[in-house]
Amino acid sequence: MMGIKRFFSFLGEVRAEVDKVTWASRQEVVITTIVVFAIALVASLFFALVDTGWYRVIHAIIGR
């Protein structure tokens, strides 16, 4: 029976900690998501250009 009391005590502590959390607003989440997608898009375009450039350099050296 002692285990059950400890379990419910733990759940109460978890609830108290969750109540202390400062959650992001919907607007903050949307803006952050847009920024992440934009950075991912820019990074993917950059690496695609670098990859294409190295591909052409290597093939120019190899002569294929």
C-alpha positions in Angstrom: 0.0 0.0 0.0 2.9 2.4 0.6 3.7 2.2 -3.1 0.3 3.5 -4.1 0.6 6.5 -1.8 4.0 7.3 -3.2 2.6 7.0 -6.7 -0.2 9.5 -6.1 2.2 11.8 -4.3 4.4 11.7 -7.4 1.5 12.5 -9.6 0.6 15.5 -7.5 4.2 16.7 -7.7 4.2 16.3 -11.5 1.0 18.3 -11.7 2.5 21.1 -9.5 5.5 21.2 -11.8 3.4 21.3 -15.0 1.4 24.2 -13.6 4.7 26.2 -13.3 5.5 25.7 -17.0 5.3 28.9 -19.2 3.7 27.7 -22.5 4.4 29.5 -25.8 1.5 31.4 -27.3 -0.1 30.2 -30.6 1.5 33.2 -32.4 5.0 32.4 -31.0 4.6 28.8 -32.2 3.5 29.8 -35.7 6.3 32.4 -36.1 9.0 30.0 -34.8 7.7 27.3 -37.2 7.8 29.6 -40.1 11.4 30.7 -39.2 12.5 27.0 -38.9 11.0 26.1 -42.3 12.6 29.2 -43.9 16.0 28.4 -42.5 15.6 24.8 -43.6 14.7 25.9 -47.1 17.7 28.3 -47.4 20.1 25.6 -46.0 18.8 23.0 -48.5 19.2 25.4 -51.4 22.7 26.3 -50.3 23.8 22.6 -50.0 22.1 21.8 -53.3 24.1 24.5 -55.0 27.4 23.5 -53.3 26.7 19.8 -54.2 26.1 20.7 -57.9 29.2 22.9 -57.9 31.4 20.1 -56.5 29.8 17.6 -58.9 30.8 19.8 -61.9 34.3 20.4 -60.6 35.0 16.7 -59.9 33.6 15.7 -63.3 35.7 18.4 -65.0 38.8 17.0 -63.3 38.0 13.4 -64.1 36.9 14.2 -67.6 33.7 12.3 -67.8 
